[in-house]
Amino acid sequence: MALLQLRHLTPHSLPFTPKLRHFHFSALKFPRFSFSASASTTMAKKVLVPIANGTEPMEAVITIDVLRRSGADVTVASVEKQLPVDACHGVKIVADALVVDCTNTIFDLIALPGGMPGATNLKNCGALESVVKKQAADGRLYAAVCASPAVALGSWGLLKGLKATCYPSFMEQLTSCATAVESRVQQDGKVVTSRGPGTTMEFAVALVEQLYGKEKADEVSGPLVMRPNHGDEYTITELNPMEWKRNNNPQILVPIADGSEEMEAVIIIDILRRAKANVVVASVGDNLEILASRKVKLVADMLLDEAAKLSYDLIVLPGGLGGAQVFANSDKLVNLLKKQMQSNKPYGAICASPALVLEPHGLLKGKKATAFPAMCNKLSDQSFIDNRVVVDGNLITSRGPGTAMEFALGIVEKFFGRQKALELAKVMLFVRQ
């Protein structure tokens, strides 16, 4: 199970102009992995992301990661009596602070992830209610996704007279405390709301725009490789189709290492566990804890040495430049991947990992693949690099954080069929219901 400790970061600033709008983002291309804030005399925008037992980990981690890419100083605060919380789908998150210790801090933004019973636990935290009500009274930005707009913000009376959206099954509750709309992301004045895991990246980029302006939002969203057609049915490109065999629930190895991209890792783990796959998260290093690319601390289920004793229906690598380099230098992991390939069993990688791990070790020989746009020049066969997800027989590859849901759903599709994958996509609001 992943354990995430969250902390960060740097400066940048542009004014916030309140107006009613809903957001649409296009996929821009920037040949970069990350962005550090340029020299600035202004302080970094301060953001509070509260978490609780039952928080949806994709919504929490995507929001944190994207905001940290913008240079925001994000504090993750537990509403529980302790820093660790048990998020949904077996993911454990360790906060930077307790909410009760953040009550005297002024934040430029407070953003609530969803998940149940996480949203209820956020609502029932008196300290958080006081902080968010003061945020609203002071005219500063606040936001929520999934169940939290209705369960938390609405219950606190902070959406009166405002347009807002939320997870579909909470829309009836939302109508009693706001003007409910079905936008994927909705802004009204100083409030931004959104619908679920599949809309959270759009939500997070919208928050960057409110904190720093559209230019910064475009700069951050480009390397994410987001979809231009949010909500449409996703597609994967498949060559040389073959059946991916499994015994009951597939056993899947997800290695992680220092520098792994936390959005990609958590999205893959979360979605595959939603599909009832048995996901083993293994640390490629000497310790269970790893420090991911945006300073999220993940704790694996076991070390790779132990995980290597098991057999897998699939081995799948998240990206992140530092993590991919660690993977490439791990003889044990490379040997596992080679045995997987030689046995004609499925394996895959996303972002930097196809280019930095699979390609140099001959694991793409005779295969079509894609990778992070700036890394595609390292692939010997670049004929399919513009596709968001490529399946070639027993190999699946993809491009970046913004393609990670399609990538994970592609894996679900290969093991369980497209109907199951589309059901999950609709539940997550990645595809319109």
Buried (B, 14 or more C-beta within 10 A) or exposed (E): BBBBBBBBBBBBBBEBEEEEBBBBBEBBEBEEBEBEBEEEEEEBBBBBBBBBBBBBBBBBBBBBBBBBBBBBBBBBBBBBEEBBBBBBBBBBBBBBBBBBEBEEEEBBBBBBBBBBBBBBBBBBBEBBBBBBBBBBEEEBBBBBBBBBBBBBBBBBEBBEEBBBBBBBEBBEBBEEBBBBBEBBBBBBBBBBBBBBBBBBBBBBBBBBBBBBBEEBBBBBBBBBBBBEEBBEEBEBBBEEEEEBEBEEBBBBBBBBBBBBBBBBBBBBBBBBBBBBBBBBBBBBBEEBBBBBBBBBBBBBBBBBEEBBEEEBBBBBBBBBBBBBBBBBEBEBBBEBBBBBBEEEBBBBBBBBBBBBBBBEBEBBEEBBBBBBBBBBEBBEBBEBBEBBBBBBBBBBBBBBBBBBBBBBBBBBBBBBEBEBBBBBBBBBBBBEE
